Amino acid sequence: MADLLPLLIGVAAVFIGGMLGGFARWLLMRQIRSPLASTFAANVSAAAVIGFAAAAPGVWRIGIGVGFAGALSTLSMLAHQLGEMVESGEFVLAVKYGVGTALAAIAASAVGVYGFG
């Protein structure tokens, strides 16, 4: 049973972090009415949180990085939005939005790592 304790603590950390991250995403989506802007904000924020989580100790890293940031990010929505842009022939917008999101997420994760690490 003692061997299961770290696993159970990790599962609880992911569960709690996921609930909080999902709630944060819900709040973000309600406050930012533009679907593209809210998806961008959620993904860039989650990238910053992942960067921050890299410096967190032990189980906090799992709860924050996997749980909270995993629930906050919405990469499936990004893929859906990019697919809709491509299907409607908005190739330039799709490239700008996709590359812009990726670059902003990389910068945000670097801020998370180096700003708190």
Helices and strands as residue ranges (DSSP letters): H 4-31, H 35-53, H 58-61, I 62-68, H 69-72, H 75-87, H 91-116
